[in-house]
Amino acid sequence: MVAAALLLGAPAAPLRAQLETQPVPQPASPALPVTAITTVDDLLTRLETADADLQSLEADIRYDRTFGLAGDRQVRDGKLYYSDSKEK
């Protein structure tokens, strides 16, 4: 929701008010203690640290672009791979 608003250029003030007034649903996970996200700073901190134990990621991606002047459209499909090579 935050990323979509940032990408679409939505004003930040209404988004901040919405995040601070509505509770964010928390996943039920007995292994990790869940703390409530009550402010935008809490949400940003959670997003910044969410990938701390990420070791690999695979995703399908699509590049779809229409050029206005020529009316030309380019579509490219591919895969994104991420693998953490750091030793732990």
N, C-alpha and C positions, 0 to 999 in steps of 0.2 A: 504494500500500500504506500509506503513512504517512497520507495524507488519509483513507482508509477507516477506519483505526484511530482517528483523531482524531474523525471524524464519529460513529462508533459508540460512542465513550466507552470504548474499550479501555484498560486500564492501560498506562502509558508504560514501566515498567521491563521487562516481557517484550519489548516491541517494540524498545527500545533494545538489549537483549542480542542479539536476533535480528539486527538490522541490523549490529551490531559483529562478529558471528561469521560471518555469511554474506557472501561477496563479491557485489557488485551487478554484473550483466552490463553491459558497456559496449558501446555501438554502434560498429560498425566505420566510421570516417569518416577517410579519408586526409587531408582538408583541415584538420581540427582535431586538435591533440595531445590525446590522451585521458589524463587522470590518474585513478588509481584512487580510488574512494570507499571510504574505510576507516573513517570515523566518521560519526556522526549529523550533526555540524557540517559535514562535507564534503558530505553529501547535502543539507542545508538550503541551503548556499551555492550548490550546483549548481541547486537548484530556484528560488532567488531570482533567479538570473541567466540562466535558460534562455530567457526571453523577450526578451533584450536586442535581438535583431534582428527581433522579431515586428512585421510591418507590418499584417497583417489576419488576421481569424479569423472563421469562420462555423460555427455549430453548431445542430443541432436540439435543442430543449429540451421537456420535459414537466413540468407541475406536476400532481401527482396527490396529492390529499389526501382522507382519509376522516375524517369527524367522528364520534367515538365515541358521543356522546349521541343525536344524531338519526339516525345510520346513513346520513348523506348523504355522497355522494362527488362531488368536483369534479375533472375532468380538463381541462386546457388544454394545447394544443400550440402551439408557436411557434418562432421562429428568433432566435438571438442573433447580432448582427453587431458586429464591432469593427474600426475602421480607425484607424491611427495618423496623426494630422494634423500632427504635429510636423515641421518642416523639418530635414533632416539635412545 
